[in-house]
Amino acid sequence: MKTVLVTGANGQLGLAIQSATANFPELQFVFAGKAELDITNEKEIAAFFENNQLDYCINAAAYTDVDKAEEEPQAAYLLNETAPRLLAQACKKHGVFLVHISTDYVFDGTKGTAYTTEDTPNPINVYGASKLAGEKAIAAVGGDYCVMRTSWLYSEYGNNFQTKILKKLKTSSELEVVGDLYGTPTYAPNLVVFLLNKIIKSAFTSNMKHFSDGKTMSWYELAKKIVDEGVNLNKVEASVLQLKARRAKNTSI
Ligand SMILES: NC(=O)c1ccc[n+]([C@@H]2O[C@H](COP(=O)([O-])OP(=O)(O)OC[C@H]3O[C@@H](n4cnc5c(N)ncnc54)[C@H](OP(=O)(O)O)[C@@H]3O)[C@@H](O)[C@H]2O)c1
């Protein structure tokens, strides 16, 4: 039986994996939130890998606050570049396959059609740049790994677009949602099924993969799919919201 470590286990993706375990009896899981394994701490990682027999590590931990990253780039790079490098080194040492989750935000959004793994990244904000730096750091370590880029993750778990708008609707009868930024929404549990099946079949055949299960749409269109009919959604331009981080026009993958 393969044993899979999941870091960042209490985030959206980590929680989605936790709730899927019953459907994957072929796998054994070790879930580690930040309290159990701080992936920026080299000594903690070394001890954790010594004490656990692992076959795969899914790194679901990340600095994911796109706007805050503009104000604290060092924290973003620590978690999104340094930590994946440390994990990749530990994985290489112990013969563990690293599945690292990355993002459509490594692209600048100007292509006009869906990005493939052949396209050259060109991030336009700190979050995207720090995630790209993490991808490169893992490649430079040179162990067994797959960088899995996904986009616009949403679900009933943790903090994400879906949970945030449903929470807002508890205190407000109408919502402003951006209508001029496009991407491919990905239902987190579908990514989980894809990832865990790949692990079961030992089917990671490349160092880079894109996964999204949605078609291209705007945040406004995604919101319409999530909320009940009759909810007042106002379409706004991203510029109106004066977000700290620049946003790419269309990062569909
Ligand atoms: N959400 C999206 O729309 C989206 C889109 C594309 C790609 N992705 C990528 O998908 C992955 C999963 O995203 P997500 O939505 O699940 O993110 P998330 O909900 O923000 O989860 C990230 C988790 O990492 C944890 N963490 C923070 N610092 C840590 C540390 N030093 N050591 C260990 N864990 C730490 C966080 O814990 P605390 O909360 O306690 O700090 C949090 O539980 C990330 O790599 C992200 O870049 C996300």
The ligand as an SDF file (V2000), in Angstrom:
LIG
                    3D

 48 52  0  0  0  0  0  0  0  0999 V2000
   -7.2560   28.4720   -4.3380 N   0  0  0  0  0  0  0  0  0  0  0  0
   -7.0930   28.6120   -5.6430 C   0  0  0  0  0  0  0  0  0  0  0  0
   -7.9000   29.2260   -6.3420 O   0  0  0  0  0  0  0  0  0  0  0  0
   -5.8870   28.0010   -6.3160 C   0  0  0  0  0  0  0  0  0  0  0  0
   -5.7770   28.0960   -7.7100 C   0  0  0  0  0  0  0  0  0  0  0  0
   -4.6750   27.5260   -8.3390 C   0  0  0  0  0  0  0  0  0  0  0  0
   -3.7050   26.8870   -7.5970 C   0  0  0  0  0  0  0  0  0  0  0  0
   -3.8220   26.8280   -6.2360 N   0  0  0  0  0  0  0  0  0  0  0  0
   -2.7770   26.1500   -5.4830 C   0  0  0  0  0  0  0  0  0  0  0  0
   -3.3590   25.0150   -4.8930 O   0  0  0  0  0  0  0  0  0  0  0  0
   -2.6920   24.7240   -3.6640 C   0  0  0  0  0  0  0  0  0  0  0  0
   -3.7240   24.5500   -2.5780 C   0  0  0  0  0  0  0  0  0  0  0  0
   -4.4620   25.7620   -2.4540 O   0  0  0  0  0  0  0  0  0  0  0  0
   -5.6250   25.9430   -1.3750 P   0  0  0  0  0  0  0  0  0  0  0  0
   -6.7200   26.6840   -2.0220 O   0  0  0  0  0  0  0  0  0  0  0  0
   -5.8900   24.6420   -0.7100 O   0  0  0  0  0  0  0  0  0  0  0  0
   -4.8680   26.9220   -0.3610 O   0  0  0  0  0  0  0  0  0  0  0  0
   -5.2230   27.2610    1.1680 P   0  0  0  0  0  0  0  0  0  0  0  0
   -6.6300   26.9250    1.4530 O   0  0  0  0  0  0  0  0  0  0  0  0
   -4.7500   28.6520    1.3940 O   0  0  0  0  0  0  0  0  0  0  0  0
   -4.3080   26.2380    1.9760 O   0  0  0  0  0  0  0  0  0  0  0  0
   -2.9430   26.4250    2.1590 C   0  0  0  0  0  0  0  0  0  0  0  0
   -2.5790   25.7780    3.4630 C   0  0  0  0  0  0  0  0  0  0  0  0
   -1.1650   25.9090    3.6820 O   0  0  0  0  0  0  0  0  0  0  0  0
   -0.9870   26.0490    5.0660 C   0  0  0  0  0  0  0  0  0  0  0  0
    0.3110   26.5950    5.4440 N   0  0  0  0  0  0  0  0  0  0  0  0
    0.6730   27.9000    5.5350 C   0  0  0  0  0  0  0  0  0  0  0  0
    1.9470   28.0040    5.9560 N   0  0  0  0  0  0  0  0  0  0  0  0
    2.3980   26.7390    6.1470 C   0  0  0  0  0  0  0  0  0  0  0  0
    3.6250   26.2000    6.5860 C   0  0  0  0  0  0  0  0  0  0  0  0
    4.6660   26.9860    6.9010 N   0  0  0  0  0  0  0  0  0  0  0  0
    3.7510   24.8590    6.6720 N   0  0  0  0  0  0  0  0  0  0  0  0
    2.7060   24.0630    6.3590 C   0  0  0  0  0  0  0  0  0  0  0  0
    1.5050   24.5200    5.9340 N   0  0  0  0  0  0  0  0  0  0  0  0
    1.3550   25.8470    5.8230 C   0  0  0  0  0  0  0  0  0  0  0  0
   -2.0960   26.9750    5.4740 C   0  0  0  0  0  0  0  0  0  0  0  0
   -2.2880   26.9210    6.8770 O   0  0  0  0  0  0  0  0  0  0  0  0
   -2.7340   28.2570    7.6830 P   0  0  0  0  0  0  0  0  0  0  0  0
   -4.0350   28.6580    7.0600 O   0  0  0  0  0  0  0  0  0  0  0  0
   -2.8070   27.7620    9.0650 O   0  0  0  0  0  0  0  0  0  0  0  0
   -1.6550   29.2720    7.4380 O   0  0  0  0  0  0  0  0  0  0  0  0
   -3.2710   26.4060    4.6790 C   0  0  0  0  0  0  0  0  0  0  0  0
   -3.9430   25.4160    5.4360 O   0  0  0  0  0  0  0  0  0  0  0  0
   -1.6990   25.8520   -3.4510 C   0  0  0  0  0  0  0  0  0  0  0  0
   -0.4320   25.4450   -3.9030 O   0  0  0  0  0  0  0  0  0  0  0  0
   -2.1940   26.9550   -4.3480 C   0  0  0  0  0  0  0  0  0  0  0  0
   -1.1420   27.7980   -4.7720 O   0  0  0  0  0  0  0  0  0  0  0  0
   -4.8980   27.3570   -5.5930 C   0  0  0  0  0  0  0  0  0  0  0  0
  1  2  1  0
  2  3  2  0
  2  4  1  0
  4  5  1  0
  4 48  2  0
  5  6  2  0
  6  7  1  0
  7  8  2  0
  8  9  1  0
  8 48  1  0
  9 10  1  0
  9 46  1  0
 10 11  1  0
 11 12  1  0
 11 44  1  0
 12 13  1  0
 13 14  1  0
 14 15  2  0
 14 16  1  0
 14 17  1  0
 17 18  1  0
 18 19  2  0
 18 20  1  0
 18 21  1  0
 21 22  1  0
 22 23  1  0
 23 24  1  0
 23 42  1  0
 24 25  1  0
 25 26  1  0
 25 36  1  0
 26 27  1  0
 26 35  1  0
 27 28  2  0
 28 29  1  0
 29 30  1  0
 29 35  2  0
 30 31  1  0
 30 32  2  0
 32 33  1  0
 33 34  2  0
 34 35  1  0
 36 37  1  0
 36 42  1  0
 37 38  1  0
 38 39  2  0
 38 40  1  0
 38 41  1  0
 42 43  1  0
 44 45  1  0
 44 46  1  0
 46 47  1  0
M  CHG  2   8   1  16  -1
M  END
$$$$
